[in-house]
Amino acid sequence: MTRLILFLALPATIAVAADPPDLPFDLTVSRALNIALSNSIILRTAQAQLDQASGRYTQSRSPLLPQLIVGARQNYQTVSLIGVGLDLPNNSGLLGPFGSMDARAILSQDVVNFAGVRAWQSSGFRREASRHLVDNARELVSLNVVVMYLEALRAKTKRDTVAEQMKLAEELLGLTRDRVRGGIAAELDANRALQQVNSLEQQRQEAEQNYIAAKLNLANLLQARITSAFEVSDDSAYGDGTVPDPDSAVRTALSSRADFRSAEASVKAAEFQIRSLRASRLPVVWVSLDNSQSANTPLHNRNTYKVQGGIEFPIFTGGRIRGEIDEAEGALRQSKAAFDQNRSQIETEVLTAISGVELALQQVETSSGNVKLSRQEVELSRSRFGQGIADNTEVVNAQDRLARADDARIRALYTLGLARVNLARGTGAAEKTYRK
């Protein structure tokens, strides 16, 4: 029999990646999060995994629903009687040609299928686990964006601080040269002041480059157009609020963390998978209705039908079911171990973040006080130098101590920002906290 197969060619649709978005000149934390959550590869991957889990959920539900198949055929053929074992006397051995038409609808339904129901429930929990992983991906993206924003903010603050220090050094250099020309100060003082200016200029250039690199890394993380032609200045990245009670924070984390809820759903999915496999030893009851129009042509046909039901018992499967149950029980133990590990990790992250916030707040307070004292020292030493009481060595040394105090304060603010975003992530509220 020769078959003629027709292929219908449909126009192919080629997905073209959209152009990366442009970044605003003044990039806030909230705007950065909006851009990242719209373009993140991590989030797109998690969403794709959720789509796959949803597809498997639909597939697992399908055997539990009625199945309707409709088909039709029209044949014009001959049959060799000899070929089917009928060698009749006085017969050519060939029957036909004749026409044969058949059009039928078959409706079937599993009435009792405990294994299918449990498998469907297990798939539902796996879909729920994947949905929580999408939420967890959003939290991870938020965490990464805020951390990278803090990096850029620290680099900018360092650059601006060095620029202020350089301005003080240039003022000292100008004052020293005036005193040298007046014969009040030695040329050594001018040389010392010039070295300070040159050293700070080198630090400023390095700080500028670090700021540019941090902005480029931030643009890359946001999946935006790669450029450094924007500024970061949003102090909300450092976070705010008081330190929460540790026990309350842990309870909040366990009720809010998407990865913990995903691990919990995975355990339930593994439990229902075992129930499904154990239920596969139970009988399956099904019914089927077959209604057709059959004759030699569509114009001359007769209605035929068949109603049937059945029950199937798996008597011997060669150990397949036992092996599948053993495998599923191993998967359940693995899921429970991951659940326990996730719980311990969350408690560790939350308590570590709280401790980090408490320490960072103390560091910020101490370093801010030290900056204030260092500025006073610079003013006093400049006054003494201006009155001729001392050379500019005191001023240069005071400016060096001010630079170290500024660096310590920048580090403390950065550490505080990291601790707070880690705490927000630990309690499952990173996106909610920073995407305002």
ZIDA-V273411 format. One record per residue. RES is the residue in one small letter. OMEGA is omega in whole degrees, -180 to 180 (none if undefined). Layout:
res = {RES:RES}
omega = {OMEGA:OMEGA}
This chain:
res = {m:t:r:l:i:l:f:l:a:l:p:a:t:i:a:v:a:a:d:p:p:d:l:p:f:d:l:t:v:s:r:a:l:n:i:a:l:s:n:s:i:i:l:r:t:a:q:a:q:l:d:q:a:s:g:r:y:t:q:s:r:s:p:l:l:p:q:l:i:v:g:a:r:q:n:y:q:t:v:s:l:i:g:v:g:l:d:l:p:n:n:s:g:l:l:g:p:f:g:s:m:d:a:r:a:i:l:s:q:d:v:v:n:f:a:g:v:r:a:w:q:s:s:g:f:r:r:e:a:s:r:h:l:v:d:n:a:r:e:l:v:s:l:n:v:v:v:m:y:l:e:a:l:r:a:k:t:k:r:d:t:v:a:e:q:m:k:l:a:e:e:l:l:g:l:t:r:d:r:v:r:g:g:i:a:a:e:l:d:a:n:r:a:l:q:q:v:n:s:l:e:q:q:r:q:e:a:e:q:n:y:i:a:a:k:l:n:l:a:n:l:l:q:a:r:i:t:s:a:f:e:v:s:d:d:s:a:y:g:d:g:t:v:p:d:p:d:s:a:v:r:t:a:l:s:s:r:a:d:f:r:s:a:e:a:s:v:k:a:a:e:f:q:i:r:s:l:r:a:s:r:l:p:v:v:w:v:s:l:d:n:s:q:s:a:n:t:p:l:h:n:r:n:t:y:k:v:q:g:g:i:e:f:p:i:f:t:g:g:r:i:r:g:e:i:d:e:a:e:g:a:l:r:q:s:k:a:a:f:d:q:n:r:s:q:i:e:t:e:v:l:t:a:i:s:g:v:e:l:a:l:q:q:v:e:t:s:s:g:n:v:k:l:s:r:q:e:v:e:l:s:r:s:r:f:g:q:g:i:a:d:n:t:e:v:v:n:a:q:d:r:l:a:r:a:d:d:a:r:i:r:a:l:y:t:l:g:l:a:r:v:n:l:a:r:g:t:g:a:a:e:k:t:y:r:k}
omega = {-179:180:176:-176:-179:177:178:-178:178:179:-179:177:-178:-180:179:-178:179:178:179:-177:174:179:176:-178:178:-174:176:178:-179:-180:178:179:178:-180:-177:-178:176:-173:-171:175:178:-179:179:178:179:179:177:177:176:178:178:179:177:177:178:177:178:179:-179:178:-174:-178:-179:-179:178:179:-179:179:179:180:179:177:174:-180:168:-165:171:-179:175:179:178:-179:178:174:179:179:-175:178:179:-180:-179:-178:-178:180:180:9:179:179:178:-180:178:175:-174:173:-178:178:-180:-177:171:-180:179:179:-176:-180:179:179:-180:178:178:178:177:179:177:178:177:175:178:178:179:178:177:179:174:177:178:177:177:178:180:178:179:178:-178:-179:-179:178:180:177:177:177:-180:180:177:179:179:179:177:179:-178:180:178:178:177:178:179:177:176:-180:178:176:178:179:179:179:-179:179:176:-179:177:179:178:178:-178:-178:-179:178:178:178:179:178:-179:-180:179:176:179:179:-179:180:179:177:177:178:179:178:178:179:178:179:178:179:178:180:180:179:178:177:178:178:179:179:-180:-176:179:177:-175:180:174:-178:175:-178:172:-177:-175:-179:178:176:178:179:179:179:-180:179:-178:174:-176:-178:179:-180:179:179:178:-179:-178:178:-173:-174:-178:-179:178:178:176:178:178:178:178:177:179:179:179:179:180:175:177:178:180:-179:177:179:179:175:-179:-179:175:180:-178:175:-179:176:-179:180:-174:170:-172:177:179:177:177:-178:-180:-175:178:179:174:179:178:175:-178:175:-178:175:-176:177:172:-177:-178:-179:177:179:-178:-178:179:178:179:178:178:179:-179:178:175:178:178:178:178:179:179:178:178:178:179:179:179:179:179:180:180:178:179:-179:-177:-178:177:180:178:177:179:178:-180:-180:-178:177:177:180:179:-180:-179:-178:178:176:180:176:180:178:-179:177:177:179:178:-180:-180:-179:176:178:179:179:180:179:179:-179:-178:175:-174:176:179:-178:-180:179:179:178:176:179:176:179:179:178:177:179:180:179:178:178:-179:178:179:178:178:178:179:-178:-178:179:175:177:177:176:-178:-180:177:-176:-177:-179:-178:-176:-171:179:-176:none}
